[in-house]
Amino acid sequence: MATAVPSSEDETQSKSPTISFISSQKGKQLLIANEYIFKLNKTTTTTKYWKRVVNNCSAKIHTDVNGHLVKINDEDSHPSEKETIEVREFREKPSLGARPKQAKTIAIQRRIDNLDQRYYDGVISAMEYT
């Protein structure tokens, strides 16, 4: 789920955006600012450098290692990614009907453990699996 991080005022910006973070499909951290998505480009001991996920976009953001806004390099002229952000946030929410992966594994293991008993009781036939 997206987590909001308060941002500090930047001298070049009259109004600093509120930034938040979500995870990519590969589990990497993405930064969201002004309805735009940024991916981590480089990290130093004091600063994280973010660039837009859209190719050929020059917009960049710098944060400190704790995720507080330090600098915005460029304004973005591309359309907002509001819908994409909503989809990503929805995917991060745990679904109500889904069983945890561990519970699924346990259920499958029980079926495997009981396979021989079900075969001897005549519930299943070896011919079903050929």
N, C-alpha and C positions, 0 to 999 in steps of 0.2 A: 504494500500500500504506500502511496505517496506520503512523504513526511515533509512538512514545511519547516524551513530553517529561516530564522529572521536574518535579514541582510543589513549590512551597515551602509550608511550613506556614502556615496561616491562623489568626489569633488566635481567630476565632469557631468554627472547626471543629477538633475533636479529631483527625480523620483526613482529610487532603486527598485527593481522588481523583487517580488517575493520568489524565492527559489525553493524547489522541492526536488526530491529524488525518487526514481522508480527503477525497477530492474528490467534489463533487456531480456529477450527470450533466451539468451545464453547466460543469464545471471549477472551480467555486468551492470554497473551503476550508470544510470543516465540522469542528467540534470535537466530540470524543466524551469524555464524562465519566460515570462510573457507569452505563454502558450507555444513555445518553441522547444524542441528537444535537442540537447547537446550531449555528445559522447566525450569521454575522457581521452584527451590526446596525449598528455604528458604529465608526470608528477615529479616535483622536486621536493626537497625537505620542508619547504615552507608554502609552496603554491601548487595548485592543481590547475592545469590548462584544459579548457573544454572547447570543442568546436562543434558546429552544427552537424547533424546527421545527414543533412541535405548536401549532396556533392556540389562543388563550385560555389559554396557560400562562404563569405569571408567573416561572418559574425563569430565572435569568440568571447568567452567569459573566463575570468580568472577568479578562483576562490582560494581561501587558505585551506589547509589540510583538514580543518574542522567543518568545511562546507559553508563558510561565511563569504559573502560576495566581496571581492576586492576591486575588480575592474571589469568594465564592458568595453570591448574594443570597437565594435561596429554595430550599427542598427541593421536589422534584417529587412529585406524587401520582398522575401518570399511569403506565400500565404501561411496563415496560422496552421498549426498542427493539432488543433483542439480535439478533433475526432480521434486522431491517432492516440493522443494522450488518454482520452476516456477509455478507449479499448484496452490500452496497456494497464490502466488502473483496475479495470474490471477483471482482467486476467489474473491480477495479483491477489484478488480477494479469494479466500477459500470458498469453494462451492459447498452448499449446505447438504446436498445429497451424496456427495462423493465420500467414499471410505478412504481413510489414510492408506498409503501404499503398504505400510506394514500389515494392516488388517487384511488387505487383498492377498499378500504373500502368505499369511497364516491360513487363510481359507483354502488357498491352492495346496499348501503343504498338507492340510488335513485330508483333502481329497486324495492326494498321492499316498498318504499313510494308510488310508482305508481302502485302497485299490484292491489289495489282495483279499481282504475280507469280503468286499462286494463281489469279487469274482467267485469266491467259494460259496457265497450265499446264492449265486445265480442271478444277481441283480444286473450284472454286465456279462457280456460274452466276449471272448477273445476275437471272435470273427468281426465284431463291430469296428475294430481298430486296424483291420487289414485292408 
